[in-house]
């Protein structure tokens, strides 16, 4: 399961909750027909986006009093409902992979995937120091990903490690 947000408050008096999204795009909530809240799967009746929050109405929760028990609960989706990178990889699976150059030299470990630029960037912690460097996630630089072996092979160009 993937944690995609947290119910932070109620909204109005008719049983809507306000969810703070952990996703990069709050509109993704509009495509879910059910969500897992705490340990329970709950059917979604409606979703509205307001001030970068998802306002969600759940089936069976008709009043403000009925949704109070949901406040501060984490919201999850099953893995099969999550968006991958188009090749079946999830960011959570990539974090911690060893980064190698095309010659097999270990360069570091994938620390994060930044998604706020024109293309995603791998943030890589260098093996030999606390410094990080960035690699655009495009075919020119990312040559292979082996999730089972926890290895990613990249093509370096001059200046990339500096």
C-alpha positions in Angstrom: 0.0 0.0 0.0 1.1 3.6 -0.6 0.4 6.4 1.8 -1.1 9.2 -0.3 -2.3 11.6 2.4 -3.7 12.3 5.8 -7.2 13.4 6.9 -6.6 16.7 8.6 -10.1 18.0 9.3 -13.7 17.9 8.5 -15.2 20.2 5.8 -18.7 21.5 6.2 -21.4 19.6 8.1 -22.4 16.9 5.6 -19.6 14.5 6.2 -16.8 15.7 3.9 -13.2 15.4 5.1 -10.2 17.4 4.1 -7.2 15.3 3.0 -3.7 16.8 2.9 -2.2 15.0 -0.2 1.3 13.5 -0.2 1.1 13.0 -3.9 2.6 15.4 -6.5 -0.9 16.0 -8.0 -3.9 16.4 -5.8 -6.3 15.8 -8.7 -5.3 12.1 -8.6 -7.8 11.7 -5.8 -10.6 12.2 -8.4 -9.9 8.8 -10.0 -10.2 6.7 -6.9 -13.5 4.9 -6.2 -12.3 3.8 -2.8 -9.5 4.6 -0.3 -8.1 2.8 2.6 -8.4 4.9 5.8 -6.5 3.4 8.7 -7.3 -0.3 8.3 -10.7 0.1 6.4 -11.4 0.4 2.7 -14.1 3.0 2.3 -16.0 3.8 -0.9 -15.6 7.4 -2.2 -18.8 9.2 -3.1 -17.3 12.4 -4.3 -14.0 14.4 -4.5 -13.5 18.1 -4.9 -10.2 20.0 -5.0 -10.0 23.1 -2.8 -6.8 25.1 -2.0 -4.6 22.1 -2.9 -6.5 19.8 -0.6 -8.8 16.9 -1.5 -12.3 17.3 -0.1 -13.7 13.7 0.0 -17.1 12.4 0.8 -17.2 8.8 1.9 -20.1 6.4 1.6 -21.8 5.9 5.0 -20.5 9.1 6.5 -23.3 11.6 6.3 -22.6 14.1 9.0 -19.7 16.0 10.6 -20.1 13.9 13.7 -19.7 10.7 11.8 -16.3 11.7 10.2 -14.6 12.9 13.4 -13.2 9.4 14.0 -11.4 9.7 10.7 -9.4 12.9 11.6 -5.6 12.3 11.7 -5.9 8.9 9.9 -3.6 8.1 7.1 -5.0 7.5 3.6 -3.7 4.7 1.4 -4.2 3.1 -2.0 -3.3 -0.4 -3.0 -0.1 -0.7 -5.0 -2.0 -1.7 -8.1 -3.9 1.6 -8.1 -0.7 3.7 -8.0 0.9 5.3 -11.0 4.3 4.0 -12.0 7.0 5.6 -14.1 5.6 4.0 -17.3 8.0 1.1 -17.0 6.5 -0.6 -13.9 8.8 1.1 -11.4 7.7 3.0 -8.3 9.8 5.6 -6.7 9.6 3.8 -3.4 11.2 0.8 -5.0 14.0 2.9 -6.6 15.1 4.7 -3.4 18.2 3.0 -2.1 19.3 1.4 -5.3 23.0 1.3 -6.0 24.0 3.6 -8.9 26.6 2.3 -11.3 28.3 3.8 -14.3 28.3 1.9 -17.6 31.6 0.3 -16.7 30.3 -1.1 -13.4 31.9 1.4 -11.1 29.7 2.2 -8.1 28.9 5.9 -7.9 26.5 6.1 -5.0 23.0 5.4 -3.8 19.7 6.8 -5.1 18.5 9.1 -2.3 15.4 10.6 -3.9 13.5 11.3 -7.2 12.7 15.0 -7.6 9.5 15.6 -9.7 9.3 19.4 -9.8 11.3 20.0 -12.9 10.8 19.5 -16.7 11.8 15.9 -16.2 12.3 13.9 -13.1 15.8 14.0 -11.5 17.6 11.3 -9.6 19.2 12.7 -6.5 22.3 10.5 -5.9 24.4 10.4 -2.7 28.0 9.9 -3.7 29.7 6.7 -2.5 32.9 8.5 -1.4 31.3 11.6 0.4 28.2 13.2 1.7 27.8 15.2 -1.5 24.9 14.6 -3.9 24.6 14.9 -7.7 21.7 14.9 -10.0 20.9 12.9 -13.1 17.9 13.7 -15.4 15.7 10.6 -15.7 15.9 10.3 -19.5 17.0 7.5 -21.7 20.2 9.3 -22.6 21.4 9.0 -19.0 19.5 6.2 -17.4 20.6 3.0 -19.2 19.0 0.3 -17.1 17.1 -0.4 -14.0 17.1 -3.7 -12.2 14.8 -3.6 -9.3 15.5 -7.2 -8.2 19.3 -6.5 -8.0 18.6 -3.0 -6.6 20.9 -1.5 -9.3 20.6 1.4 -11.7 23.1 2.0 -14.5 23.6 5.5 -15.7 25.7 7.2 -18.4 27.9 10.1 -17.1 28.9 13.1 -19.0 31.7 15.5 -18.1 30.9 17.7 -15.1 27.9 15.6 -13.9 29.7 14.5 -10.7 30.7 18.1 -9.8 
